[in-house]
Amino acid sequence: MPDQSDQRKEGGARHPLDRERTLEPEGTEAPPLWLWIVIFSVAFFGAYYMGAYMGDFSADPHYMYRDRVASVAEETEVVAVDGAQVYTQRCQTCHQADGEGVAGVFPPLNQATQWVTGPEGRPIRILLHGLGGELNVRGETYNGQMPAFGQLNDEEIAAVLTHVRQSWDNDASEITADQVAAVRDAETDRTDPWRAEELLTEERSTVPGAASGSADEPAADE
């Protein structure tokens, strides 16, 4: 007859009444206190961060910093356009780095007194609308077509013309963006390139609104 110790071994060393007792489901234990602290801390920080940096949930990302952005924009300095750089990119291929152009093909800009260093309105119109037909520069006749550069803004045109008028052997006054804007506004209906004879008139040589005779008319190029 087996003893009680053998029966306990066969029953997994547990009393028969213990085996019938209902066990608590696993995983229902309450989380430890430290975990609750972590969860609530993360939730609180997330809510605070979103409220402080999400612009009041506005579609405008600068809603919370409108004044700050405006002040930064006001303090930003306007960078002057580099006329020499514009010349290199737009003009140098034809008129060359020394402004002497290509004989018989592209006229020189250096010492081209009648077309470059003369009245401001003349070179402004040439850049805005282009130039075609016969043109006498420094005693040589050219017959070509200069493209318009009206796609440049007023500051770029003013900068490149000032660069040309004050480079090499040229020594003329600067041209301002306001002068370019005045000519552009006055010639809004112009679509064709200018002809030399048109630009030799006083109306097409000057800047609208400028005092008459503000620029001396140089002698014709020889």
Wavefront OBJ file of the C-alpha trace (Angstrom):
o trace
v 0.000 0.000 0.000
v 1.535 3.295 -1.107
v 2.212 5.752 1.598
v 0.948 9.365 1.649
v 4.283 10.734 0.522
v 3.979 8.818 -2.771
v 0.468 10.230 -3.289
v 1.736 13.756 -2.759
v 4.462 13.192 -5.372
v 1.955 11.856 -7.893
v -0.296 14.894 -7.312
v 2.521 17.378 -7.917
v 3.283 17.775 -4.216
v -0.069 19.637 -3.750
v -3.069 18.739 -1.662
v -6.106 17.667 -3.739
v -8.091 20.653 -2.415
v -5.367 23.028 -3.542
v -5.606 21.728 -7.124
v -9.314 22.646 -7.272
v -8.801 26.230 -6.132
v -9.465 28.889 -8.873
v -6.324 30.723 -9.875
v -6.376 34.488 -10.581
v -5.985 35.361 -14.311
v -2.484 36.452 -15.208
v -1.863 40.056 -16.317
v -4.573 41.671 -14.224
v -2.228 42.892 -11.586
v -2.210 46.690 -11.093
v 0.781 48.445 -12.657
v 3.417 49.541 -10.223
v 3.290 53.087 -8.962
v 6.467 54.152 -10.768
v 4.908 53.234 -14.141
v 1.870 55.434 -13.460
v 4.212 58.312 -12.624
v 6.087 57.888 -15.922
v 2.857 57.703 -17.977
v 1.354 60.844 -16.467
v 4.653 62.718 -16.706
v 4.964 62.001 -20.447
v 1.308 62.947 -21.065
v 1.698 66.212 -19.158
v 4.910 67.173 -20.949
v 3.395 66.372 -24.360
v 0.342 68.527 -23.691
v 2.497 71.392 -22.453
v 4.852 71.210 -25.445
v 2.031 71.196 -28.001
v 0.312 74.094 -26.318
v 3.503 76.141 -26.162
v 4.955 75.471 -29.618
v 2.143 74.445 -31.978
v 0.856 77.976 -32.597
v -2.448 77.401 -30.860
v -3.048 74.630 -33.424
v -3.294 77.284 -36.153
v -2.666 76.512 -39.838
v -0.293 79.487 -39.804
v 3.051 78.155 -38.511
v 4.082 81.651 -37.425
v 0.876 82.409 -35.520
v 2.578 82.517 -32.156
v 5.600 84.444 -33.455
v 4.067 86.935 -35.885
v 5.704 89.939 -34.225
v 9.048 88.212 -33.977
v 9.030 87.180 -37.643
v 8.034 90.701 -38.707
v 10.865 92.248 -36.704
v 13.424 89.877 -38.217
v 12.160 90.688 -41.708
v 12.486 94.399 -41.026
v 16.024 94.003 -39.747
v 17.134 92.007 -42.809
v 19.400 94.160 -44.920
v 18.635 94.505 -48.611
v 21.514 92.971 -50.540
v 22.652 95.229 -53.371
v 22.671 93.712 -56.842
v 26.171 93.140 -58.204
v 26.222 94.835 -61.608
v 29.499 93.175 -62.540
v 27.979 89.759 -61.945
v 24.930 90.590 -64.056
v 27.240 91.787 -66.832
v 29.241 88.564 -66.700
v 26.106 86.440 -66.905
v 24.161 88.452 -69.462
v 26.462 90.668 -71.528
v 30.042 89.457 -71.524
v 29.578 86.739 -74.157
v 28.896 89.364 -76.835
v 30.507 92.541 -75.525
v 33.535 90.791 -73.958
v 35.115 91.258 -70.557
v 36.935 94.428 -71.652
v 33.808 95.995 -73.131
v 35.338 96.138 -76.604
v 32.845 93.778 -78.238
v 33.680 91.926 -81.450
v 34.600 94.073 -84.453
v 31.890 94.093 -87.087
v 29.598 91.857 -85.040
v 28.980 93.152 -81.519
v 29.558 96.861 -80.828
v 31.838 98.004 -78.010
v 30.437 99.416 -74.797
v 33.688 101.057 -73.809
v 33.742 104.732 -74.889
v 30.441 104.294 -76.717
v 29.546 107.810 -75.623
v 26.353 108.234 -77.618
v 24.732 104.958 -76.567
v 26.207 104.058 -73.194
v 27.454 107.091 -71.277
v 25.027 109.624 -72.738
v 21.514 110.404 -71.452
v 20.290 107.770 -69.004
v 17.022 107.079 -70.800
v 18.772 105.729 -73.885
v 20.620 102.700 -72.450
v 17.654 101.950 -70.177
v 15.352 101.658 -73.196
v 17.868 99.519 -75.041
v 18.004 97.004 -72.202
v 14.255 96.992 -71.666
v 13.221 96.436 -75.289
v 16.305 95.579 -77.326
v 17.829 97.324 -80.338
v 17.780 96.544 -84.047
v 18.956 97.954 -87.357
v 22.040 99.983 -88.236
v 24.025 101.497 -85.400
v 27.205 103.564 -85.599
v 29.601 103.104 -82.722
v 33.072 104.627 -82.684
v 33.040 105.098 -86.440
v 32.005 101.560 -87.318
v 28.556 100.535 -88.491
v 26.856 97.519 -86.951
v 23.660 95.947 -88.190
v 22.397 93.341 -85.785
v 19.771 92.605 -83.219
v 20.295 93.055 -79.503
v 17.764 91.079 -77.434
v 15.617 92.705 -74.794
v 16.341 92.138 -71.110
v 13.069 93.433 -69.757
v 12.735 90.252 -67.710
v 15.384 91.626 -65.363
v 14.032 93.663 -62.477
v 14.667 97.374 -62.071
v 17.519 96.868 -59.597
v 19.350 94.452 -61.903
v 19.066 96.734 -64.931
v 20.202 99.747 -62.914
v 23.151 97.822 -61.490
v 24.437 96.458 -64.803
v 24.048 99.803 -66.589
v 25.872 101.605 -63.784
v 28.631 99.008 -64.000
v 28.999 99.540 -67.755
v 28.850 103.342 -67.484
v 31.614 103.377 -64.854
v 33.924 100.622 -66.130
v 36.970 100.592 -68.420
v 37.388 104.125 -69.843
v 33.793 105.113 -69.115
v 33.034 107.646 -66.422
v 29.323 108.482 -66.322
v 26.698 108.910 -63.650
v 24.986 105.948 -62.065
v 21.530 104.777 -63.068
v 19.003 104.116 -60.327
v 16.206 101.588 -60.040
v 13.724 104.476 -59.846
v 14.891 105.736 -63.231
v 14.483 102.274 -64.740
v 11.010 101.975 -63.250
v 10.005 105.368 -64.667
v 11.074 104.395 -68.184
v 9.463 100.966 -67.885
v 6.147 102.535 -66.845
v 6.303 105.103 -69.639
v 6.973 102.471 -72.316
v 4.554 99.735 -71.227
v 3.037 99.562 -74.732
v 6.385 99.089 -76.433
v 6.916 95.609 -77.870
v 9.327 96.140 -80.783
v 13.080 96.713 -80.482
v 14.215 100.310 -80.704
v 15.819 101.795 -83.802
v 18.817 104.098 -83.519
v 16.967 107.087 -84.991
v 14.217 106.741 -82.381
v 16.623 106.810 -79.484
v 18.348 109.931 -80.793
v 15.233 112.007 -80.125
v 15.044 113.914 -76.852
v 11.827 112.165 -75.825
v 13.437 108.732 -76.030
v 16.758 109.796 -74.535
v 15.583 111.104 -71.209
v 13.964 109.595 -68.137
v 10.312 110.636 -67.673
v 9.992 113.147 -64.858
v 13.667 114.123 -64.926
v 14.604 117.739 -65.382
v 15.161 118.650 -69.009
v 18.823 118.791 -69.909
v 19.877 116.867 -66.790
v 22.347 114.910 -68.879
v 24.577 116.483 -71.482
v 24.274 115.039 -74.937
v 27.696 113.747 -75.981
v 28.953 114.130 -79.492
v 28.240 111.333 -81.928
v 30.620 108.400 -81.745
v 33.465 108.740 -84.139
l 1 2 3 4 5 6 7 8 9 10 11 12 13 14 15 16 17 18 19 20 21 22 23 24 25 26 27 28 29 30 31 32 33 34 35 36 37 38 39 40 41 42 43 44 45 46 47 48 49 50 51 52 53 54 55 56 57 58 59 60 61 62 63 64 65 66 67 68 69 70 71 72 73 74 75 76 77 78 79 80 81 82 83 84 85 86 87 88 89 90 91 92 93 94 95 96 97 98 99 100 101 102 103 104 105 106 107 108 109 110 111 112 113 114 115 116 117 118 119 120 121 122 123 124 125 126 127 128 129 130 131 132 133 134 135 136 137 138 139 140 141 142 143 144 145 146 147 148 149 150 151 152 153 154 155 156 157 158 159 160 161 162 163 164 165 166 167 168 169 170 171 172 173 174 175 176 177 178 179 180 181 182 183 184 185 186 187 188 189 190 191 192 193 194 195 196 197 198 199 200 201 202 203 204 205 206 207 208 209 210 211 212 213 214 215 216 217 218 219 220 221 222
